[in-house]
Amino acid sequence: MNAAVLAGPLAGLDLLATAVIVIDDEHSVVYMNPSAENLFELSHSSVAMLTLDRLLGENAVLDAAIQQSRVNHSAYTEHELEVCLAKQRLNLACTVCPAELPGGAQAMLLEFRQIDRQLRIEREARMLEQSQAHRDLIRNLAHEIKNPLGGIRGAAQLLDRELERPGLHEYTQVIIKESDRLQSLMDRLLTPHRLPLPGPVNIHEVLERVRSVMLAEFPGIAVRRDYDTSLPTLTGDREQLIQVALNIVRNAAQAIKGAGMSNGEIRLRTRIARQVTLVRRRYRHAVQIDICDNGPGIPENMRERVFQPLISGREGGSGLGLTIAHNFTTQHRGAITFDSVPGKTCFTLLLPVQDDARPAMQH
């Protein structure tokens, strides 16, 4: 590519959706378009004639890209560029090309594109594939266990009737009760495979139901609310969405209780998210639900596997709660993510708001 000639007031670059910065030979910023101002949360007037290092911080990868373009007199693209600002960290692709300012002065034009969105889309695609694999594993495992379980329970009941010594009944009752517990577990394993029943859902009614259950089950833990009451109605399966929120909140409460905390707190927060891509489809709006707690956090060695079945950091835990929550969320074409550090764990659900009458559900 030959050097671009930036004639006139550079007004044409103002219309670009990608972020553009123009620097002179001394790496001083001579121009920044509105998209760049939005991306870097800066105004052109505040950074005019600052050096690029002052603006974006010292960055050897970016400096090398600029040098490569300058030496070869052609465009050069760096596909993986991390820029660390005071308030945020950005993953970007950057194309650098030589340019000529009005009056003939040499310059470099830098065009930045965010790749966070692409990375998230790819991550969602991988999670969808994993979710399907998890569902198949769960279904096969449940069926394999459920069939002989009924025979074990029946044999224990027959044996219980034949025993003459009363003290032996205690052992058969243990077998029967444990069989019932495993039967309940198998039912939970198979629950994600029932067909969803979509209908209008008020997400705050869902969260209030979960809150009332948790206050009764864990009376020592505060459940705070921070609702945006203007949120639109969702299309979804109300019972499944209750189960999603309940599983996440219950996990948080159990972690707080297990840590022996006396000031445990869970916060339920709702907001509207705009221009969201979920399962490779763009939505104008999505409902965002944040479920945060002040518990001990998720151990580092578990964070990559928390949505996998049979993975639990709690003694006696089945490791199914978050797997079921993830499966139900993906059935609603939504996304579930989390951030966790000691003292704060926050799960974020994004559920699409339909712009038409078609339900955002996949069976």
Secondary structure, DSSP 8 states (H G I E B T S, - for coil): ---EE--TTSGGGGG-SSEEEEEETT-BEEEE-HHHHHHHT--HHHHTT-BHHHHH---HHHHHHHHHHHHHTS-EEEEEEEEE-SS-EEEEEEEEEEEE-TTS-EEEEEEEEE-HHHHHHHHHHHHHHHHHHHHHHHHHHHHHHHHHHHHHHHHHHHHHHH--SGGGHHHHHHHHHHHHHHHHHHHHHHGGGS----EEE-HHHHHHHHHHHHHHH-TTSEEEEE--TT---EEE-HHHHHHHHHHHHHHHHHHHHHTT-SS-EEEEEEEEEEEEEETTEEEEEEEEEEEEE-SS---GGGTTTTTSTT--SSTT--S-HHHHHHHHHHHTT-EEEEEEETTEEEEEEEEE--SSSS-----
